[in-house]
Amino acid sequence: MASSTTYGSVKDLFENIGKEVQELAKNDAKQYRSQLKGDLSQATYSRNSNGQETPSDPCELNHEYHTTVTGGFDKNNPCKNRPNVRFSDIYGGQCTDSKIRGNDTNNGGACAPFRRLFLCDHHLSHMQADQIDSKDNLLLEVSLAAQYEGKLLVERHRECKKTHEDFKTNICDVLARSFADIG
């Protein structure tokens, strides 16, 4: 930033600083992008004795077979043990000290919004660090959650539109908000 630059307001100054910091962070992140990007077709899992057969299309993933983090008993089903009611006046947001590690226990706890409580991510809660040995396998497990979450949201959105004529929310908005929670 040049020392002779003038700004119309403090807000303009901070916006300029923010842009510069964002650009620096973006450029720094470029060197790590390849280290963080998973390739679904390269994911492997212990139940496959015939070598690597993971579909490259995440829509073809099957929670009973394409996973490394659970040992069966339907723990691999991302929607297992998740309530049918995801958005409700009865359930509300959840506030607790025990759900968030490092949470200040003196103030009643942090609150999770409705959609954060009931995601199809059951299998991820059984994941151990030694079961995920590559970024490709991590992508596999998160893709399973996203696949089941997406299917469930599309079904529920369709049901809601049938019973509530004034419901105008676009399915793309619903999916984007939910996947922001997963990602």
N, C-alpha and C positions, 0 to 999 in steps of 0.2 A: 504494500500500500504506500503510495507516494505521500511524503510529508506535506505537500502543498494542496492536497485534495481537501475540498470543503464539502460539507454535507448540509442539507436543508434542515435536518433535525437529528437528534440523538438516535431516533428510530432508524433513520437512513444509515447512519454510521454502523449501528449494530447489525442491520441487514447486510451491509457490505462485508463486515467481519464474518458473519455467519456464512455467507457465500464462499468466502476465501477458505474458511475452515472446512466447509463441506467439500470443496474441490480438493484440498490437501488430503482429506480422509479418503475420498474416492480414488485418488491416484495411488495412495498407499495401499488400498485394498486390492488393486489390480494384480499385484504380485502374488497374492494369496488365493485368487479366484480359482485357479485350477486345483489347488490343494483342498478346497472346500466343495467343489462340484462333484456330486456322485453320478455314476452311470448305472442306471437300473439294470441294464442287460449284463453287467459284470457282477451283480450281487450273487452270492452263493449261500447255501443253507445246508445244514447237516442231514436233512432227511432225503437229500438227493444223492443217490449212490451212482447215478449215471453221468456225473459231471454237471456242468453249468447249464441249466435250462430255464433260467428266469426270463419271463416274457419282457420284451422291451416296452410293451404297451401296459401302463399301470392299470388299465381297466380289466386286464386279463389276470390280475393277481388273485390268488385264492388263499384266504387266511389259514386254511387247513394244511396247506402245503408250502407256500412261499413265505416262510418265516424262520428266524433263527432264535427267537427270544423266549419261546414257551415250549412246554413239554406236553401239550395236549389238554385234555379235560375241558375243552372249549375256552381255555384261557387265551387262545390265539384269536378268538373272535373279537374284533375291535368294538363291537356294540354290546358285548356280553355284560350283563348286570347293569346296564344303563337304563334309567327310568324312561318310560314312554313319554312322559311330560317333560319337555325341554324348556319351554317358556311358560311360566305360570304365575298367577297372583298368589297361589298357595305356597309354592316353594320359595320364591324371592331370591335375592342374591344371598350368598353364604358368607357370613363373617365369622372368623374363628382365628384363634392363636395357633392352633396345632397344624393347620394345612400348609402353611408357608414357612419353610426353613429360614431361620434368622429373623423371624417376625418379632416385633416388640410385644412381649406378653402382658404389658401393663396397660394397654389402651383398647383391649377388646378385639384386636386382630384386624387384618386386612380383609377386604370384601372382594369376592369374585363375582362378576356379573353372570346373568343367567346362562348364556351360551358357554361360558367357561366351565360350568359345573357338569354339563352332560354332553361331552364330546365322545365320539366313537374312538376312544384311545385306550381301551381296557388292556390290550396286549402290551402297550408301552409301559404300563405300571408294573409288569412282570419282567421287564428288560433289565439284565445285569450288564455291567460295563464289559465284562469279558465275552459276552455273547455278540457284541457288535465290534467286529475287528476291522471294519473298513467304512469309508464314507459311502460306498455303494450299498452296503448292508443297512446302514442307517437310513439311507434314502428309501430302501425297500420297506422298512417298517413304518416310516412316516407316510409313504405312499399308500400302504394298506389302510392306515387310519383315514387318510384323505379320501380314498375310494369309498369306504363305507360311510363316512360322514357325508359325502356328496350324495350318495344314493338315498340315504335317510332324509336329508334335507329336501331333495327333489320330491320324494313321496309326501313329506309333511307339508311342503309348500302347495302341492296339488290339492291335498285334503283341505287346507286352510282356505284356499281360493273357492272351493265348492261351498263351504259353510259360511263364509264371510264375503259377501258380494263387494263390500267396500275395501277389501284388502287389495292394495295396489302395489305392494312391494314386488319388485322384479326379482326373479330367482337368481340372477347374476349378482345382485347386491347381497342377497342372503348368503350365497356361497362365498363371496369375497370376504364378508365379515367373519364367517366361521373359519375359513382357512387362514385368516390373519391370526386366529387363536392357535391353530396348529403350528403354523410356520414361525 
